[in-house]
């Protein structure tokens, strides 16, 4: 069982709209940082700060491929977060709107 303090810190990460949106995007698929920047319509340094907090909190993984960094969810030990993400609206249409514009 997860300690209440650990859960509190993890849930605090979700209290930011950008971080919650990033998790909703990653729920759909692994994503490159440049795609997240485009979808959030913000700057790369801003997105990187949010990603750093999510990674430090253990909610996401990062994988480097060539010059790009890809992010995916890491929720195996946080089933209560999975339940929250299941309630978020799908971001599939937003992600599909980027087809052909990806940083690959």
Secondary structure as UniProt FT lines:
FT   HELIX           4..13
FT   TURN            14..15
FT   HELIX           17..28
FT   STRAND          31..32
FT   HELIX           33..40
FT   HELIX           44..56
FT   TURN            57..58
FT   STRAND          60..65
FT   TURN            66..67
FT   STRAND          68..73
FT   TURN            76..77
FT   HELIX           79..86
FT   HELIX           92..96
FT   TURN            97..100
//
